[in-house]
Amino acid sequence: MTEPAIHRLLCWGVIALSAVVFVQLLFVVAPYGRHGRSGWGPAVSGRAAWVAMESVPALGFAAVYLMGAQRAAIVPMVLLALWQLHYFYRAFIYPFRRHASQASMPVLIVVMGMAFNLVNAYVNGRYVSHLGQLSSSLLTEPRFLAGVLIFFVGRHINMSSDARLRALRDRTDQRYSIPRGGLFRWVSCPNYLGEIVEWAGWAVACGSLAGTSFALFTIANLAPRAVAHHRWYRERFADYPAKRKALVPYLW
């Protein structure tokens, strides 16, 4: 079997996995953070867990990218920069900006996250640097420009929402409080919404099955968790805003 055929098969495998994960997470909430619970085996600190999981796509994508025939082309380098802008921050900055009291995470969840991230780094890194047809003419095409713009809009939503959550923890000195302001006026998890928008933008910019598979998996992973967070807030805070939705303003 040729590499393009294997690559395509992996992309479809990620899409199939997305459907399974989405349904599973609607019924079984991943046991970390505020949803942490016993019975999932040994655990490691949340900080170590995030570094381990998120360094895989940062370093793995870079390694795959450097082996590609198009690694010196301008459009692949732009996409490399977008990917690393997200994952370098997630792996090596974000974990150290989180509150020191962050909960531990089961090793099983960490290993599963690392395994998916390794496949995803190969699938997207190989497409961008070797298998895709990403000529410099894309730099002036509306689809590519729109995808990059959507990526940065999502990144702004994601990071500004994370900043509000950190500030709330520092200000109240409580582990959890009702977040307010920004997109929190309308949804419980704008940070997740921002990340979904980011990778939707990536998929649009790439115009590939690889990018689409990652965007779908991001939705499958984060949308059910947003629903779980929303339910958790409502159960614990009697004064939680009644009109606030879980993920999409006014809709869901």
Buried (B, 14 or more C-beta within 10 A) or exposed (E): EEEEEEBBEBBEEBBEBBEEBBEEBBEEBBBBBEEBEEEBEEBBBBBBBBBBBBBBBBBBBBEBBEEBEBBEBEBBBBBBEBBBBBBBBBBBEBBEEBEEEBBBBBBEBBEEBBEBBBBBBBBBBBBBBBBBEBEEEBEEBEEBBEBBEBBBBBBEBBBBBBEBBBEBBEEEEEEBBBBEEBBBEBBBBBBBBBBBBBBBBBBBBBBBBBBBBBBBBBBBBBBBBBBBBBEBBBEEEEEBBEEBBBBEBEEE
